[in-house]
Amino acid sequence: MVKKLYNKISKEELVNSLNSESFKRITCSFYNYTLIEEPEVLRDNIYSYFESLNIFGRVYIALEGINAQISVPDYKWKDFKRGLKGLESLINVPIKKAVSDGVSFYKLVVKVKKEIVAYCVSDNTYDMNKVGHYLKPEEFNRAIEDGNTAVIDMRNFYESEVGRFKNAEIPLVEKSKELLPEVRRMLNGREDHQVLLYCTGGVRCEKASAFLINSGIGNVKQLHGGIIQYAHDIRRKNIESKFIGKNFVFDARLGERITDDVIANCHICGSPSDTHRDCNNDACHILFIQCNQCEKNFDGCCSTKCQEFASLPISKQKELRKDPKRVIKRRYFRNPKISES
């Protein structure tokens, strides 16, 4: 009998099962840029092993490495770490626990990809043996204050909208494949400046730093372990946080509070808010920022049109979804500085 290597249970059943769990879960992440000669084999091994431990999450595997964000049952934590050491490509990989607890994933997805971060750049534009110098939190904080320094947020705009380092430069892009060319353009004329990169957990800065170095930027440095490790370290060492607001995360939590600063605004009314929500209209699902009052006023939807659509009987909604003119097809994140109003 061939063992299933993908989920076959409905979302409703998975969520109900998750809500009935009597134990806690630990959300964590890890990545490793290393040659994986047989990604499909590792994919199947990872899926089988994680499923046996009731681990949920998202894992991407490619020839260039592995990138994972997962939710591990607390009583399986030691087994999980011990098992990773048995996989050659993950023997010494650092594992970063999430900054804050909360329900993050409800199923396991393990996929083979062309890249573990979808930058879509050709191999001759970077060398993963030449990446930026790693900085610890104290070093990164000091470097921010240096003259002739560019602090670049290597995330999409909607992530930095709710939290970022002070004085960071924000690329106005919404997709990873647009990020590297835009950052290089932003640095035109500043090739001799110190460039500091940061991202959520570090994986995006790895290839980004290699790309920038290859393109002629000589002094590139990156925050070791990303915002996640930074948040842990500054709390442990009682260091002032130069990062303000929330750290956006790609799971059901949608964010981790780093400081009490609220630097964003509701996309509907403009009042201070940094809560991302998934539009409650199943034909939309735009991710946007919405305050508590607007959530009530619009029933968790992003607009009156979506609110009206979501209030229709399910049978009517299904009928209207067949007409592409009646349904919002965009799935990118609402960005008031880029997207149409």
N, C-alpha and C positions, 0 to 999 in steps of 0.2 A: 504494500500500500504506500503510495506517494504521500509524503507529509505536506500539508498545505503550508505555503510560505507567504501568505498574504491574508489580510483580514477579510472575513466573509460575513461578519455580524453587522447588523444595521447600526447607524449612529444612535438611534433612540435606545436600543438595547445596551450599547456600550456606555452611554452616559448614565443610564439607570444603574448599571453594574458598578460604575465608578462611584456614584453617589452612595451606594450601599456598603462601600468598603469600610472596614472597622480599623484599618491601620493608616498611618501617615505615609506620604510620598515625599521623596527628595528630588527636586528638579535640578538637573545639572547639565553641563555641556563639555564637550571636548572636541579637538580637531588635531589632525596631523598631516602635514604635507610630506608625503613619502611615497615612493613608487609602489603601487599595488599591481602586480602582474596579472592577477585574475580577479578583477572586481566582482564578477558575478558569483564566484565561489565564496569570496569574503561576504558578499551580500547575503547569501543563503545561510552561511555560518552565523553571522550576526543576528539575522532574523530568528533562527532557531534558538540561539542562546538567549536572546532577549525575551522571546516569547516564553521560554521555560521559566524565566524569573518574573513574569508578569510585568515587564517593562513596557511603557508606552513612550511615544515620541516620534521624532523625525530624524532619519539618518541618511546622509548622501555619501555615496562611495564613487570614486572615479579612479582612473589610472594615477592621478596626481595625489590621491590621499582620501581622507575621510573627515566628515563634519557631522556632528551629532548634537542634538538637544533632546534630552530624554527625562522621563519621570520614573524613578526607581522606588519600589516599596521599601520603607525604611528597614524592615527586618531582612531584606535581601541585599542590603548595601555592601556588606563584606563579601558576599558571594559574587556580586557584580564586579567589584574591584579586583578580586582574585581571578575571575574569569578573563578580564581584559588582559591581564599579564600573560595569559596563555596564547594570545594572538600576537604574532610577530610584529605587525604594523602598529600595535598599541601598547607595547610592553612598558614604556616609560612616559606615556602620554599624560600631561597634567589634566586633572578633572576639576572643573570649577563648579561649585555649588551655587545655586541661584541666590540672589541678594535677599529675596523675600519668598515666603512660602505661598502656596495657593494652588488651586487646580490648574494644571498646565496642559496636559494632553489626555485624550481619552482612548487612543488607539496607537498601534505601532505601524509605522511606515518606513521601509528601508528600500531605497532606490539606487540604481546605478545611473550616474550622470556623466556628462562630458567634463564638467568642472564641479568642484565642491562649493564654489562661489561663482555665480553665473555672470562673470565679467565679459565673456565672449571676446577675449583678446587672443591674438595669435601667439604661438609658442616663442617666436623670435623677438617678442617685445618685453620679455622678462627672463630672469634667471633666478630660480628659487634658492640657489646657493649664495646669492647676494641680496640679502634683505636688510631692512633698517635695523639700527642698533636698538636694543630693548632698554626701556627706562622704567624704573620702579616709581611708585607714586611720588616720593619726595623729589626724585630727580625730574619727573615730569612737571611737577608744580614749579620747581625752580626754572626749568627750561622755558615755561610759558612766559615768564617775566623777562627773559632775555630779549635784547633788541635784535632786529633783523630776523625775527622768527615768525613763521607762518604755522598756525595751529589749524589743521584740517580735519573736519569731521568726515570720516570715511563711511558714512551711512546715508541712507535715503533721507530726503527732506522731512518726511512725516515723522521720522524717528527723532531727529534733532529738534523738531518743533516743540516737543514737551520736555526736553532735557539736553544740555550740552555743556561743554567747558566754556568758561568765560573767555570772551574775545575770539572764540573759534570762528573760522570761516566755513560757511555752509554751502556745499554744492547744491544748486537748485535742480535736482534730478529726482525722479521717482522710481527708477529702475537701475539695478546694479550694472547692467551693460552700458549705461550712459555715464557711469561714475568716473572711471579712469580717464577717459578723454577730457571730461570737464575739469577734473582736478589738475590735469597737466596744463590745460588752457589757463586756469586760474593762477598758475605759478609761472607763467611766461614772464621773463624779465627778472625773476627772482631765483634763478638757478643756483646762486651762491648763498642763498639764505638757509638758515636752519629750518627744516620742515618737520613738524611733529604730527604724527598721525594717531588717531584713536578710533575705535569701533566698539561694538558690544562685548565681544569676547576675545578679539585678537585675530580671528581667521581672515577677515577682510583686509586687514592691514598687512598681512604677510605678502600676498601677491601684489597689493597696491604699492608697497615699499619697493619691491623688486622691479615693478614696472617703472616707477619714478626714477629709481637709480639708473635703470637701463636707458631712460630718456634724457639723462643728463643732469639730474638733480643729485648733487654730491653728498649733502649732509642730511640724510633722512633718518629719523628716529621714530619709534613706535611705543605706545603704552603697553607694557608687558601684561598680558592677560586681559586687556581691554577694560571697559568700564566696570564689568562684573568684579574682576580681581581688585581693581582700584577701590571700589566701594568696600570690599571686605578689609583691605589693608588699612585704609584710612580710619575705619572704625576700630580696628584692633590696635593701631598705633596712635590713635587720637590725633590724627593729622587733619588740618583744615581741608575741606573739600573745595576744589576749584571747579568741580562739576556741579551744576545746579539743576534741580528739577528731577524728572523721572527718566529711568532707562527703559526705552521701549524694548519689548521682547516679542518674538514671533510665536506666541502660544496664547492660550485662553486668558492668561493674566493681562496681557497687552501692556504691562508696564511694571517696573519696580521702583518704589520711592527711594531716591538717594538723599535729597534734601527736601525741606518743606516748601521751597520756592515753587510757585505756579507761574510759569513763564509763557503759557499758551492761552488761547482764547477759544471760546465756543464758536464753531463755524456757522452757527445759526444766528445767535443774538450778540455775539462779541464779548460776553462777560468772561471773566477769568475762569479757565477750566483746562485741565490737562488729562481728561479722561477720554480715551479712545473707545469708540463703540462701533459695533458691526450693525449696519442698518437692518432693522427688524423686518424689512421687506425682503422675502426670499428671492425676489426677482432682481434685487439690487446688490445688497451686501457690500456696499461701499464702507470702508473704514474711515471714520471721521471723528472729530472732537466735539463733544456735546456736554453741556452742563446738566445738572440734575433737573433743573426746572424745564429745560427744553426736552429732556428725555420724557418727562411727564406730559408736556404739551403735545409732543409729536409721537407718543407711544413708542419711543425708541427708534423712530425712523429719521431719515436725514432731511425729509421735506414733506410738505403737505401731500404732494402727489404720491409719494411712497406710503404715507400714512393711509391715504384713501385706498390705495391698491391692497395694502396688507389687511385692511378691514373687510375686504370682500370675502364671500364664502370661498373655501379652498377650490371648489369645483370651478367657480368663475375665474379665479386666479390662474388655474391651469389652462383654461380656455384662452385667456388673454395672453398668456406666455407664448402661445403659438404664433402670435402676431408680433414680429420683431419691432414694429413701430410703437408698440404699447409697453415695451419692457426696457428698462435701463440695462444695457449690456456692459457698461464700463465696470471694471473690477479693480482699477487702480485706486490709490488712496486719495481722498479729497485734499487738495492743497490750495488754499485760498490765494496764494501768491502765484500759482502756476495755472491751476484749472479755471475753467469758466465758472462764474457764480451761478 
